[in-house]
Amino acid sequence: MTLDNILEEIKNAENILILTHESPDGDAIGSSLAMNLALKQIGKNPDVIIRDFPRTFMFLPGSKDVKEEASKDNYDLIIALDCADLKRLVGKEYVEKTNKVINIDHHGSNVMYGDINFINPVAPACCEILVGMLEYFDISINIEIGTCILAGIITDTGGFKYSSVTAETFEFTAELLRKGVNVSDIYTKVLETRTKGNFELLRRSMDRLELLEDGKVAFTYITKKDEEEVNAEPGDHEGIVENGRSIEGVKVSIFIRQKDEENSYKVSMRSNGSVNVSDICYIFGGGGHPNAAGALVQGNVNEVKEKLLKEVRKVI
Amino acid sequence: MTLDNILEEIKNAENILILTHESPDGDAIGSSLAMNLALKQIGKNPDVIIRDFPRTFMFLPGSKDVKEEASKDNYDLIIALDCADLKRLVGKEYVEKTNKVINIDHHGSNVMYGDINFINPVAPACCEILVGMLEYFDISINIEIGTCILAGIITDTGGFKYSSVTAETFEFTAELLRKGVNVSDIYTKVLETRTKGNFELLRRSMDRLELLEDGKVAFTYITKKDEEEVNAEPGDHEGIVENGRSIEGVKVSIFIRQKDEENSYKVSMRSNGSVNVSDICYIFGGGGHPNAAGALVQGNVNEVKEKLLKEVRKVI
């Protein structure tokens, strides 16, 4: 069984490198930190590399252990978490130098780049995969590990909201609450505390939000200039695309954000149910989940908008 | 024990009138509909009066049974739910005509106006009180009753977010999910679907939002003219005050909404933790919970704002 193979590799390794995807969100960070604490608990020597760590998640146990670069030349094992593709793996330069890669993820689009791949596309979060995995490994989910895991689950379920949420999600949360974990505090820190930059970006994005195609599509954007003017930090654009999705009648919410290069926009799409936005983003070289996906598209605001709408119109 | 007394009164009654508070929210509606279905299950003949029923909650089982006026002249028993004060009870005119009133609520400010009062200020929602009560009465919480109860819990915990949420809340939700209740669907309908009117009011309120007192106070407002211009429906102002509370550093969020009378504003206040906004609203003749309260204050926007800020400044 894959879980036994993973456990064997972990047992045989001493120095383990934990990696996750670029633009890390709560599930990427939560699963990396939880794995880090779990490996320490069983006497291993792990390193975690995460770049552009959002301030929002600094409260998580073990976040101070995170590095931008590895501290060693060689590792016995790499564990990649919540990352569907090697291209998006931060620290992928260490993959060539390391014999074994374990790839643990919940993206259906995962390309199986590991020597061992443990992919559960039904899990609402990579962190939820870790719950069962750590239990199977007999590693106790203490308050610290539980806090990291819950942060990931809350992030990727939109606060217990998405249809991916399971009875196990709620049971696990009840258990953590009984152990003394302040669920409400984690929830608020992860999802409900807007930095001033985030608030200002949201305010601008709402001002510009257009309802198109008979109200079935919400579209808005943020430029580099906006981000500079409000002193935006990494992660300050979070929540903007979900805001569009929440409007009655909207089937697809599109939010585009200018990248460092003038004529390039990072696209985020969300759908309510029927439309598969992962398929649409795939056309532009991106991907994700059926209800939440992204891509990088060239052009100015209007060009990118028209390119996307052309594809969206075909499926709504 | 009070629960036994309540059960005895219900057993002795045939025609039962279910009432709740004005401007009904998900907990008021969810608990009323759940009680209605539960009483029918045990062969009683209940009526539910709710006025200004928001369209958001029309999906709840039994919502079509709701009346604006009672169908009978006399009832054997009134059950008032989620209502702290007779003044706010819609249908209070029937109280005088009825021998017994059972008052079931979770507001600490409840003034105990019932012949039997069952108040649990620690419960996150009136609906959560019903879970234990119906179990004690041996009334099965089927999918329909469970859906109504969950709608109330999701409303009053802000989607499992507030610190009032308990391990029991999560366990109950897990149980409903296992029974086949679509938790995500209820969540989305209750909290995540913004009517266009709600979106437009939110957009205006965000545009006007001011951060005062070194960013510790968020203030915004909506006028009658706004509501007319966006064709606002009952409930379309929901979420505006929470939006202000979510900004980093904000201790008190104030949202005021013009009433039908020109110079009168309905005040909603939310606090993050330490400040007791119920105490502040009490000064103006209102009340509520320590972290969520309301009042009615006379004046124009600036006058009301200054009256409130004067009191808020004393405690932040």
Contacts between the chains, C-beta under 8 A, distances in Angstrom:
chain1	res1	chain2	res2	distance
A	159	B	159	5.5
A	159	B	160	6.7
A	159	B	161	6.4
A	160	B	159	6.7
A	160	B	160	5.0
A	160	B	173	7.9
A	160	B	183	7.7
A	160	B	187	7.1
A	161	B	159	6.3
A	161	B	184	6.3
A	161	B	187	4.9
A	161	B	188	6.8
A	161	B	191	7.7
A	161	B	192	6.5
A	162	B	184	5.9
A	163	B	182	7.5
A	163	B	184	4.0
A	163	B	185	7.3
A	164	B	184	7.9
A	165	B	177	7.8
A	165	B	183	6.5
A	165	B	184	6.0
A	166	B	177	7.2
A	167	B	174	4.3
A	167	B	175	7.7
A	167	B	177	4.4
A	167	B	178	4.9
A	168	B	174	7.7
A	169	B	174	7.9
A	170	B	170	4.5
A	170	B	171	7.1
A	170	B	173	4.7
A	170	B	174	3.7
A	170	B	177	6.6
A	171	B	170	7.2
A	171	B	171	6.9
A	171	B	174	4.7
A	173	B	160	7.9
A	173	B	170	4.7
A	174	B	167	4.3
A	174	B	168	7.7
A	174	B	169	7.9
A	174	B	170	3.8
A	174	B	171	4.7
A	174	B	174	6.9
A	175	B	167	7.7
A	177	B	165	7.8
A	177	B	166	7.2
A	177	B	167	4.4
A	177	B	170	6.6
A	178	B	167	4.9
A	182	B	163	7.5
A	183	B	160	7.7
A	183	B	165	6.5
A	184	B	161	6.3
A	184	B	162	5.9
A	184	B	163	4.0
A	184	B	164	7.9
A	184	B	165	6.0
A	185	B	163	7.4
A	187	B	160	7.2
A	187	B	161	4.9
A	188	B	161	6.8
A	188	B	272	8.0
A	191	B	161	7.8
A	192	B	161	6.5
A	192	B	246	4.9
A	193	B	246	6.6
A	193	B	247	7.9
A	193	B	248	5.3
A	194	B	246	5.0
A	194	B	247	5.1
A	194	B	248	6.1
A	195	B	248	5.1
A	196	B	211	7.8
A	196	B	215	7.5
A	196	B	247	6.8
A	196	B	248	6.2
A	196	B	249	7.5
A	199	B	246	8.0
A	199	B	247	5.0
A	199	B	248	7.9
A	202	B	206	7.4
A	203	B	206	5.0
A	203	B	207	7.0
A	203	B	209	7.6
A	206	B	202	7.4
A	206	B	203	5.0
A	206	B	206	5.8
A	207	B	203	7.0
A	207	B	207	6.8
A	209	B	203	7.6
A	211	B	196	7.8
A	215	B	196	7.4
A	245	B	192	8.0
A	246	B	192	4.9
A	246	B	193	6.6
A	246	B	194	5.0
A	246	B	199	8.0
A	247	B	193	7.9
A	247	B	194	5.1
A	247	B	196	6.7
A	247	B	199	5.0
A	248	B	193	5.3
A	248	B	194	6.1
A	248	B	195	5.0
A	248	B	196	6.2
A	248	B	199	7.9
A	249	B	196	7.5
A	272	B	188	7.9
